[in-house]
Amino acid sequence: MPHTWSRRPRRAVLALLTGTVVAASVLLIPGGSWAADGTAPAATAGTVESAKTAGDAKTAGDAKAAGDATTAGDATTARLATGERLELLDGGAASGPDFQVVPTQGKPLGRYAYTSTDGSLRVRPVDQRQPVAATEIATGDRSARTLNATKAAAATKAAAATYPVKLTITNADVTSKMFWVWDRKTWAAYDVTDAAGASASVTLPPGDYFAVGLHSDWEQPSYLLTKTFTVAAKSLTVSFDQSAAKETAIKVDDTTASRYSSAVWISLPGGDLAGFAGSGSAAVYVTPFSVPGTALRIHDVLAKKGTSGSVPSPYRYDLTHAFQNTVPASPVAQVRTASLAKTVTSVRAPGNGTLGELLSVPNLGEWTGVYLGSSVPAPGTVTEYATPGVSYSRILHYGTYEHSLTLKDRTLAAGTSAGETLGAAPFAPSLRDGGGSSRQSTNMWLYEPMAFTDSDGNAGIDGRSKTSFLLTSQGQILASGADMTPYQQLSATVPSGRATYELDQTVSRRVPYARLSTQVRSEWTFSSSSQSGSGELPLIDLDFATSGLDARNTAGAGPVRIGATAATRHSEAADTLTGLEYSTDDGAHWTALPLSGSGESASAELTVPSSVSFVSLRATAVNDQGGSLRRTIMRAFAGATPRGDETVGATKISNVLVNGGKPVVFDTAGSQVIPAQFTATDPAGIAGGDLYLYHRSYTTPDGVLISPWPAVCTKVNATTSACRTDFVVDVRRDLGLSGLAGEWKVAAWAQSADGRSFTDLHAAQNASILRFAKLTVNASPEPVTKGKTITVTGKLTRSSWQASAYDGYASQSVKLQFRKANSTTYTTVKTIKTDASSNLKTTVTASVDGYWRYSFAGTATTSPVTTAGDYVDVK
């Protein structure tokens, strides 16, 4: 089966705002760098090379040798000043790379300004109390037309007289901003020198110009301020009037929908752009303008009001609009739902219910802004409405962005289209169009990152997984590496002549967002010899497919059909699938399945006994060039009986503690960092462990909280480690439903250092997450005559996480307490209950001066609260 590989080369450069170059004119590849002259780095036998450089730059994509250096489908990343991660994604030759910002600190994704000029992307977070630095990534060569125009503009600029131009924003209190200036004939960009406050400066030759000012301060809307001006023969000041900007958006006739995330940008001839992106309902304003060749583009994702990670929206609007050449005085596009494309997408879960987020970006033939996400049920279905005729690139994330599926680009026509299923098991390596392990001359690079692709071919990678490689030939170990991330590769020096090699790769994961594909092992045999150019190793790939599984990838009473297809990479070899086996005891015993079909593809049916918890799969294939593959997927899909706590060997977990053992209390808004820890022991020591929180049921939770960081296990002694992580929880974005208040359970696991034992506890401890209570008191009259009646009123309310307000709390017992004026001790006088309106009212007889208060002891869902004392003077 021949494969094709047609992707655009890209150079990746990272630089800080200060101009400090982190890696100059170097193509970053997974595990190493190609020199600027195109020569490959020297490979050392058995060397593990990380796909990172200084500044936290990396590519998680695919690479070939000089002359055909390529990254395909994955990310060059950099850390933003806020800790969020900028990922540059190669969108292919037509549209150029896209990018996304990943909220690695677990916080809701903030807003940020971004510009792309002359092949570099600059991103600066704007949702900060104080201005933060921008991060810049070079995205590669622009089109020949743009490059020629830029060179011509540079030559003209050098030959002509230049004049200083001051750029300033008026009618605004400006703390941070970004300015960009382009020549309106050549569309060459000019460097602008930022200054504090509202101003900046640029030196320009005579000509006509178009400028954009990006302004957004803490808790303020975002502004794309535009201005056209002409430089003649003197310096000048160009003012951007912020008060003239108008709100821009795409709105639908569905009154339950609201903006969930958005990207609004101005695009110019040649591919430059400038804009804002962010999450939530934050408004974006733009100055109306009319400039030929430009466009204001809007990408809005709308979801049901009140959507959160635990309460995903049942629908998703993915809308795109462009105001071409002219931005009108009211730049709001109105859309009717009936005119949109409609489809229903099923999202399967990797075993248990978990967090899911679907992201998309329109492919508009240019740098197209940023991926926008919204929470989706996992498992569940989401009705998608999209702008018809627009191609969207998409990503599905499980957990907190670790397990990512890069979905196939999709263009929908108006009306209803057939739906699709995402995340169908098994998660395993799949047939690939390039980007795997390769060889040039006597250098081999072992790199197989996409170990968690779903059965529909949506390429999947898991950032928390660990990989090991072993390369041998004629009994000699040529390279070995263990405990590698999926973004690392292993390099080796091999003989130049043809030889037969054995390559063994094992990818393991035990993660809070998946119970399937806990280990994927591929054992290859292949033949290879030296070649002048780079080429992929002729490894056999396998595609698995299943039918008969439910939304949690679980087998029911009916048979499950399991199919597999074999193909050798970049080869005309004839492939034959030789066997398919299954195991219901994690590989202790294997049973062959009778195959229907022959050659490269075959399938079999399996009726899974109701007592089974997991089914593992193993397939074998050969080709007519002496190659072979045996691939094993542990826990490929689930059985009908959920697996309980598991302990193999002597590994133990103790001292599980969340938030120091104290309840976590949330008001109507805001976020908290919640520490969690446990102790793990094993005679052989501890390799690692982790934990997460869930609400209601382990298998079908209605709420899940996952730390953005895996737990760090610190060695205490030879047998014991202390494991710790932090949960960063935003009450609206992560909880969003008051029904989630109360008892949560802690799932925790740990593995021994020798890999022979582990423990996995589904309910290792409980944690309490409560709604914040408010209580009032008023004792009157004041003063009062001794022996007369005092009326004490009050009201008990508690935070509503979905309404971001306070709800009444009816039928709750509250104590009325009294403290004499000369005493420090309160005594309970009586206990009363809140009425249907959550009010409190009772009477007492005045006797002495003192303080009256109400005290609420709290419940399983609501925090305790006691008022301050209300003093009454008794005459």
N, C-alpha and C positions, 0 to 999 in steps of 0.2 A: 504494500500500500504506500504509494508515494506521498510525501508531505511537502508542503510549500512553506516558505518563510519570507514574508515581505513586510519588513518594518523599517522605519526611518531611523538612521543613526542619531544619537544625541550626545552632546557633551554636557556634563553636569559640573557646575562650579558653585561653591558656596562662598558667600562673603557676608560679613557683618555690615551694619549700617556705617560703621566707622571706616569701612573700606579695607579692613584687614582681610587678606585673601587666605582662605582655609585650604583650598586645593585649586590650583590654577591650571586651566587648559588641560584637564585630565578627564577622561571618560571613566567614571566609576563603574566597576563591574562587581558582581557579587563575589566578595572575597579578595579584591585587589584592585589595582589601578593600571590602566594602560597609559604609557608615556605619551607626551604630547606629540611625539614623532610617529606614533602608531605602533611602536614595538611593544611586544608583550613582556610582562615582568618575568623574571626568572622564577621557575617553580622549584620548590624544594620537596623532595620525597616526603610524603606524610605531613605536609604543612597544612594546618587549618588556617584559612584566611577569612577574616571577618569582613563583611560587606559594609564597613564603616571607615570613615576617616575622621580627622580632627573636626570638631564642630558638629559631631553626631550626624555626619552625612553618610548615606548608604544607598545602595540600590538593592531592591529585593527582586529584581527582574532578571533577564536572561542576557548573556553576553557571548559574542563571537570574537574572533581574532581581528587584528588590524586589517583594514580594508573592508570588513563586513561586521564591524562592531555594532551590536544591537542590544537595546534593552526593550523588552516586550511585555507590556501589560502590568508591570509592577512599579515600585515606588522608589524614587530618590527622596530622601527625607531630611528634614532639618528641624531642630528644636526652636520654637518661637520663644520670645522673651517671657511669655506667660507660662511656659512649660508645655503648651500644646504642641502637637507634632504636625509639621507641614509635610505632606506627601505629594510628590510630583508623579503623576500617572501618565504613561505614554498612551495617548489616544490614537496613535497611528498617523500615517502620512497625510491623511486628508484634513484632519482637524487639529493636529498638534496635541501636545500633552495637556491633560487636565490636572486638576489638583484637588485635594481635600485637606481640611484641617481636622485632626483627631484630638478630642479632648482627653488627653492621656492622664490628666489629674482627676478624672472622674467628675469634673464639674460640667454643668451644661455648656455647650459650645458657645463661645462668645462671638461678638462681632469683630470684623477685621476689614481693613482697607487693603486693596491689592492692585498693583499695576503691572503690566507687562509691556516692556519697551525694549526694542533692539535685542530680543532674545534673552531677556532676563526677567524673572518674576520677583517682585518685591511685595512682601506681606507684613503688615503691622497690626497687631491687636489694638482695638480701640475701646473695648469695654473695661478700661482700667481707670482707677482714680488718678494715677499719675501716668504721663506719657511713657511708652516703652519703645525700645528700639525695633526697627524693622529687620526682617531677615530676607536675604536675597539669594535666589538660585538662578543660575544661567540655564536656560531651557533649550539652547541649541540655535543653529543657524536659521535665519528667517528666509523668506523666499528670495530668489535672485533679484526680483524687481525691487523689493524693499532694500536689499543689501546695496544694490547699485544706487538707489535713491539716497540712501544714507551716506555712501561714499561721496556722491556728488555734492550733497549738502555740506558735508565736512569740508570739502575742497573750497566750496563757495564761502563758507564761514571763515576759513583761514585767510582767504584773499580779501574779504571785505572788512570795512570798519565795523566795529561793534559798539553797542551802547548798553549801559546798565538799565535793567527794568526791575522795578519793585512790584511784587505781587502781595496784595493784602486783602483780608476778608473784613467786610464792614457789617454793622448791625448784628454782631455776634460776640460772645465771650469765648475766645479761642484759647485753648490750652495746647492742643495738638492738631496737626494737619499734615497733608502731603500735597505738593503742587507738581504738575507736569505741563510742559509746553511743547507743542508740535508746530512745525512749519506747514502751513496749509497747502503748499504746492507739492513739496517733496514728502511730507509727513514724517520727516526726520525728527526725532526727539532731542530735546536740549536738557542738559543737567541743570537742575534748580538747587540752589544752596538754601537749605532750611535755616530758619532763625527762630528764636523763641517768640511765643505769642502768635499773632495773626499774620505775620509777614514772612516773606522769603524774597530771594533775588535771583536773577538770571541775566546773563550777558548775551545779547542777540544782535545779529546783523540786520540791516534793513529788510523788511519783509512782512508778510501777513501771517498771523499766528492764531492758534486755537489752544486754550489753556483750560485745565481742569484742576480745581481745588477739592481735595477730599478732606472733609472736616467731620469729626465725631468725637465728643467728649463723654466722660462718665455719665451714664444714665440719661444721655441725650440722643435725639435722632441722628441719623447719618445724612450727610449732605454731599451731593455731587454738584459743585458750583462751576459753571462754565463761563467763558468769556472769549470773544474774538477781539483782536486788536491789531494795530499796524505799528511797526517801528519804522520811523522815517530817518531823521538825522539828528536825533537827540534822545536823551534818557526820558523815561516816563514812569508813572505809577499806574498800575492796572488794579482796579478795585472790583472785588467779587461781592455782590450784595446778597447776603444770606437771606434777607427778608423777602427776596423775589423768588426764592425756590418754592416749588410746588410738590406735594406728596405724589409719589408714583407707586402703582401696585397693579395687580391683576385681581379682580373681584368677580365672584360667581353669584348666581341667584340662589344658592344654597345658604340660608341664613344661619345654619348650624356650623358652617365652616369658617375657619379663621386662619390667618397666616401662621404657619408653624416654623418655616425657615425660608430665607430668601437670598437671592443674589441679584444685584442691580448694577449694571456697568455700562459704560460708554465705549463703543468700539469704533476704531478708526481705520481708514484704508491702510493696508499693509499688515494688519493683525495686532497693532497695539490696542491696549484697553486699560481702563481704570474704573474701579468700582468698590462697592461695599458688599459684604456678605455677612450673614449671621443667622441666629436662631430666634425663635419667638416672634412676637408681633411688632418688633421694633420698626418704626417708620423710616423710610428713606425719601429724601427730598432732592429734587433736581431743578436746576435753572433751565427754563424753556429756551431752546436755541434752534437755529436752522443753519446747518453746515452740510453741503453736499458730500456724500460718501461716508458720513458718520451714522451711527445708530445708537439709540438708547435701548438696551436689552434688559428684560426682566425675566427672571426665573423664580417663580413662587411655588412653594409646596404648602398646600392647605390641608388641615386636618380638623377633626371635630373639636370644638372647644372643650377644654378640660383633659385633653390627651396627655398622658404621661407614660413613662416606661412601664409601669404596672397597669395602666389603663390605655392600651393602644387604640388608636382610632380605627373604626370599622371601614373607613374609606381614606383615600389619599388623592388629592388633586395635584397633578404634576403639570404646571402651566408655564408656557413660554410666550412672550410677546416682544415685538420690536417696533419702536417708533423710528422709522427710517428717514434720514435726512433732516426731519423736523420733529422737535419735541413740542407738543402743543401746550397751551396754557393749563390744561387739565390732563396731565399724563397718566390717567387711570384707564386701563382696559377693562371693559365689562364683557363677561363671558357667560353664556347660557350653558348649563350642564348638559342639556339635550344636544348641543352642538359638538360635544367633546367625544373623544374615543373612550370606550368603556371596556374594562375587562376585570375578571376576578382572579386574583393571584393567591395560590395556596402556599403557605410557608410551613414546612415541616420542621419539627424540633429534633435535635440530635439525642433522642432518648427521653429526657424529661422536659417539662415546660421551662422555658428560659427567656432571656431578653433577645429581642430582634430589632434591627433597624435597617430600613431600606433607603438607599441613597441613589441619587440620579443627577445627571448633568446633560443638557442638550448638546448635540453635536451640530454646530452651526458653521463648520468650515473655518473656524478660527479658534484662538484661545477662548474657551467657552465658560469662563468663570470658574465655578467651584461645585463640587458635589454637595447636594442638599439632602439631609436625612429626615426621616420621621419614624417613630416607633411603630412596629407592626407586631401582631400576635405571633408567637412561636411556641406552640403550633396555633394555626388559625388561618383565616382568610381575610383578605383586604380587597375591597373594591377600588380599583384604580381608574381615575379619570385623567386623561392626558390630552394635551394639545395635538390634534390629529396631524399626521404628515411630518412630525418632527422626530428625528432619531435621538434616542436617549441611551447613554451608557449608564450602567447601573451596578451597584454593589449591594450585597446583603451581608450584614454583620451579625454574628452571634456574640453574646456576652458583652464585653466592653471593647469591641473592635478587634479582638484577637483572631477569631476564626472568621475569615472574610471569603465570600464567594464573589468572584468577578463574573457577572451575568452577561449573557449575550446582548449586544445592542438590539434595541427594539424600536420599530416604527409602527404605530397603530393608525388605522384609518378611522374616520368618524363612524360612530355607531358601535355596536357591541362586537367584540372579538373574542375568540376562544381564549380561555385562561391558560395559565402555566403553573407548574409545581416547582418550587424551589426547595433545595435541601433534601432531596430524596436520597436515602441510604442505598448502598454503603458509601461512606466518605473514604476515598482512596485515590491514589494516583490514577491518571487517565491518559488516553491518547493525546499527544501534544503536537502542536505545530511549531516545534523548536523551543530552545531555551533551556535544555537540560544539560547533562554532563557532556563535555566536549574534549577534543584533542587537537593540538597543533604541534607538529614535529614530535619531540619526545616528551611533551608536557601534556598531562591530563588534568582536567578540572572536574571534580565530582560535585554535582550540584543538582539536587532533586527537591525543590522546595514545595511543590504543589501536591502535598501528600493527602489533602483533605478535600478533593474535588468531589462534587456530588455526582450521582449516577446519570444526570442529564448533561454532564460535561462542563458545568460551571466551575471554573478553576478555583480551588480552595487552598488557602494557606492558614496555618495556625501559629501565631507568634509565641504562644506558650509551650509549644511542643519542643521536644528534644530529639536530635538526630544523631545517629552513629553510622560511620562508613567503615568498610573493610575491603581493600582492593588487594587481590593476590594473583599470582601467575606461577604455575609450576611449583606450587607449594611455598613460594616466597611472598612474604608480606611486603607490598609496595607502598601502602598508605593505610593509616587507620586513624580514626578520630571519634571521640565520644562526647556526649553532653553538648553537642553543637546546637545553635539556634537554626531555624530554617533559613536565615539570612546569611549563613556562613557556607563556605565551600571548602573542600579538601583538595589540595594539589599534590601531584606526584610526578616524578621523573621516571619514564618507562623506556624500555629498549626500542630502538628504531625499527627493527624488523617486525614482521607479522608474528603475533603471539595470541594465545588464548588467555583470557582473563576471567576472573570471578569477582563480581562486585556484590557486596552484601550491604544493604541499607535497612536500618530499623528506625522507625519514627514512633515515638511514644508520647502519650499525653494522658494526664489525669487532671481534669480541669473542671471548674464549677459550672460551666455552661454546656457540657456534653458528657454523655455516658457511653457514647458509641465510638468505634475506631480508636480504642485505647492503645493499640499497637498495630502498625502497618509495616510488614517486613517484605522486602523485595530481594530475591536472590537470583542474580543474573550470571549467565555465561555468555561471552561474546568474543569475537575475534577482531583485532585491530592492528593496523600498522601505521608507520609515520606518514604524514602528508604535509605538503607545503602550507596549505591554507587551513583554517580552522573548520572543524566539522563536528557534528554531534556524534557521540558514540552510538553504534548500531544496537541499542538496547531494545528489547521487546517491551511494548506497552500493553496494558490490559484495560479494557473498558468493562465495568460491571454495570448491570441494570437490574432493577427489581420491580415487580408489581405485586400487589396484594398486601402492602403495608399501609398502616393508618397514618394519621397526622403526626404521631410521635415516632414514626418508623418502627412500628410494632406489628408483629404478625398476629393475625386473628385465627379464627377457626378454619378459614379456607386456605387453600394452598398458596404458597409464595412462589412465583416464577423468578428464577435467577438466571440471568444471561451474562455471557462474557464474550468479548471480541479481542483478538490479539492482532498486533501490527508492529512491525519493526520500524524504528525511526529512520527517516530519510533513506529508505531502502526499497528495492523491488523484491525483496525476499518473500518467499511463500511461507506464511505462518499457519500453524496448526494449534488449536486449543486441544490439549491432550487430557485434561482432567479437571473435575470440579468436585470439591469435598466440603463437608460441613462438620462443625463440632458444636455441641451444646454444653461442654464443660471446659471452656476456655483452652481448647487445644490439647487436653489430656488424651482424647480419643477422636479419631477422624473417621467419617463414613463417606464413601464415594457415592456421588449422585449419577444416575444413568442420564447420559446426554442425548439430546435430540439436536441434530445438526452435525455439520462436519466442517473441516477446514478451519478457517480463522474464527468462526463464530459457532457457538452452541449454547443451549439453555437446558434447564432442568426444573422440575417442580419439587417443592418440599412442603409437606404439611408439618407444621411445627407443633409438637405436643404442648398442651396448655400449661404444663408444669415448668416449661423452659423459660429462663430469664433472658438469655442472650444466645444468638447464633453467630458463630465465627465461620468465615469462608476461607478456602484455600484453592487456588487455581494454578494450573501449570500449562505452559505453552512452549513450543519449539519453532524454529524456522529452518529452512533448507541451507543455511549458511553456518550451521553448527551452534547457533545461539539458543539459549533457553531462559526461561523465567519461572520461578515459583513465587507466587505472591500470597501472603497470609494476612487477613484482616481479622484481628481479634475484636469480637463484639461488633460485627458488621451491622446487625440490626437486633432489635429487642424482641423478646418473647412475651407471652401474655402475663406471666407471673413476675411482678417486680422483685428485684433482688433486694434483700434486706442488708443489714450491716455485714461487712465482709472483713475477716481477719485471717491472714495467712502468715504463719510464723509467729514471732514474738513481739512485733511492733505494737506499741500501746500509745494512746493519747490520753492526757489528763490536764487538769487545770485550765479548761476552756473558759475564757472570760471575754465578754463583750462590753465595752464602755466601762471597764472597771467593775462590772457587776451591777452598775446603776442603770435605771431606765433611761432611754433616750427620749427626750420630749421635744416635739416639733410644734412651733407656732404655725401661723397661716402661711408663712413664706420663710425663705432662707435655707441655708445648708449647714451641715455639721460634719466634722471629721470624727468618725467613730473608730476608736482603736479596738483591735481584737487580737487575742493571743491564745496559745496553748503550748503544752509541753509534750514532746514526742520522745519516746525511748525505744531502743532496740539494742541487743547485744553487739550488733555489728555497726552501730551508729546510725544516724539519720541522714538520708540523701536530701529530703525536702518534704514539704507538705503544704496544705492550703485549707481554706475554709470559706464558706459563704453563708448567707442568711436566706431563709425562705419562709413564706407564710402559708399556712393551711396544710397542704399535702406535699410530700417529697416528690411524688411522681407528677402530680398536676397542681403545681403551686399557682396561687393567684397573685403572688408578689415574690420577686427575687431581687436581692441586693448582692452585687458582685464587686469586689474591690478592683480598682483599675490596675493594681499592682499584685502580682503573685506574692504570697507570704514569703518572708525571708526567715529561714531557719538558721539561727546562730548556735554554734556548738558550745555546749556548757562543759561537757566532758566526753569521754570516749563513747558513751552510750546514749547521751541525752542532748537534745537540742531544744532551744526556746524559739518558737515560731510566732511571727507577728506580722500583721498587715493593718491597713487603715481603709475604712469605707468612707467615701466622700458622698454624702447623701443630700440631695436637694429635695425638699418636701414636695414641690410642685412637679418637677421633672421626673423624679424617681418613684415617688409614692403616689401623690395625686388622688388618692381615694381614702376617705376617712375610715372605710371598712377594713383597711389594712392595719388599723391600730390594734394593739394587743400583743399577744405572745407570738414571737417568731422563733424558729428553730435554727440551730447552727449545725450545718453539715461540715465535717472535718475529716481529713485523711492525711496519712504520712506513709513514707516508704523508707525501707532500710537502705543503708549505704551499699550493701552488697547486692541489692536488687532482688533478694530472695523472699522478702516478706513485706507486708503492708497491712494497714488497717484503714477501713473506710466506714465512718460512722455517720449515719443519716441524721441522728438527733443527739449530737454530743453534748448539747447544752441548750438552754432557752435564753432568749433575749427579749426585753420588753421595749416596745416602741409606742409611745403614748401621745395623745392629743393634749395640747396645752390648755389648762383651765383658767378662767377668770371669774372672780367672785367680788361682789360689791356689798357694802353694808352702810346703812344709815339709821341711826337711832334718834328719835325725835319725840316730843319737843325738847328743846335745849335752850335755857335751863328748864327744869321741871320741878314741881312741888313734890316733896316726899309723900308717898302714898298714892300718887297719881299714876296713870298708865303711860308706859313708854312703848312706842311702836317701833319695832326693828324690821326694816325691809332690806331687800337685797336681790341679787340676780346671779345665777350660775350659768355661764356659757363656756364653750370650748371651741377650739379651732376646727374649722372645716378645711380639709386639705384640697378638696376639689373646687370649693368656692372661694378660697383665699379670704375667708371671712369667719365670723363666729356664729355658731349655732347654739340655740338654747339646749339645756340639759334637764329634761323634766323627770319628775318622780325620783329624785335623788335625795338621800338623807344628808342633812347638813346640821352640824352642831352650832347652837347659839352658846357662846361662852362670855364670861364676865370676869374682869379683874378690878379689884378695888384700887382707888387712886394711890394708896400707899403700899400696894403689893406688887410683886413681880410675877405672880402665878395666876393663870386663867383657870376657871372652873366651868365645866359644862353645866349649863342651866337646863337646857332641853334639846331635843333633836326634832327637827321638822323636815318636811320634804318640799322640794320645789314643785310648783303647780304646773299645769299644762303649758304655761308660757315661760316656765323656768324661773318664775319669781319666788321670792321668799317673803313671808310676812308673819309676824307673831307679836304678841304683847307680853310685857312683864310689868311688875309693880316697882316703882322707883323707891329705893331705900337709902342708898349711899352714893357718893360720887364714884365714878369709875368708867371703865372702858368696855364697850360691847363689840364683839366681833363674831363673824361666821367662820366656820372651819369645815372644809370638805376633805374627806379622807382619801378621795380618789377611787378609781375603779380599775378593772383590768385593761381598760382602753384609754383612761383619762388621768392626767396627773393630779395629785393632791394640791390644794390651794387653801390658804388662810388669809383673811383680810387683816389689815391693820386695825387697831382698836379705834372705835369712835367714842370720844369722851362725852359724857353727859354730866352736867353739874346739877346736883340735887339740892334744892333749897329747903 
